[in-house]
Amino acid sequence: MLDVLKVFILGIVEGITEWLPVSSTGHLILVGDLLKPGLSDAFMEMFNVVIQLGAIMAVVVLYFHKLNPFSPAKTQKQKMLTWQMWIKVVIASVPAALIGLPFNDILDEIFYKPLPVAIMLIVYGVLFIIIEMRNAGKRPSVRRISDLSIGMLVWIGVFQMLALIPGTSRSGATIVGALMIGISREVAAEFTFFLAIPAMFGASLIKLLKFGFKFTGQELGLLLFGCVVSFGVSILAIKFLMSYIKKNDFKVFGYYRIVLGGLIVIMTLVQTIFV
């Protein structure tokens, strides 16, 4: 029963932090060891993959009509625009794929440590605040995904690539990059969701092939439960974010990241001194 409760909490953490620009890695560092179920490391590796799949399925469900180029409810022009959007997603995904496929494990080995994660949390938190202050009162130059140019897509793709460093936050990095070049908050957030589909499905597939499904019935049940929790919470988190940014900016997430990064630094110092 205790493992079920821990899986439930971790599913909630993933569902919220995968889409809000606050770094799921940073939160897992804070709560992961404390809540880690009494199960194998291999299970936990697979668990992290499965709850990510739950999160990404929330995007597919919420935006299915917008993402579907075959929808009979769409006109021919709308279908063409949908295909163009997918081409834009592919273009923006290239930088992260070029670096992530060969170097992701190496980057995790180097940077998946509390201090580097805390630094990235704070750095991008400061960037959110600075960019939003700079953009205050300015009208965004891009208010539709169809208006994104090739140069903008490459720029956003580079920022998604930077998110390979743990603690950066994939959504946080791509949103920061988009805001820097005058893209509206709504377009920045929505395009970030769509970019996550190939990125997260690809990463999950690689890990699934690596770890397989050699688990007990209890473990498979916990994996499914975590996936469902992550899916449900992700839907709520995405709806909240899109509603929130219609009337508010991202500065609150910047302040939150700075506080979270500071907490991780303090936790690391305490462990260093007393352990």
Secondary structure, 3 states (H helix, E strand, C coil): CHHHHHHHHHHHHHHHHCCCCCCHHHHHHHHHHHHCCCCCHHHHHHHHHHHHHHHHHHHHHHCHHHHCCCCCCCCHHHHHHHHHHHHHHHHHHHHHHHHHHHHHHHHHHHHCCHHHHHHHHHHHHHHHHHHHHHHCCCCCCECCHHHCCHHHHHHHHHHHHHCCCCCCCHHHHHHHHHHHCCECHHHHHHHHHHHHHHHHHHHHHHHHHHHCCCCCHHHHHHHHHHHHHHHHHHHHHHHHHHHHCCCCCCHHHHHHHHHHHHHHHHHHHHHHHHC
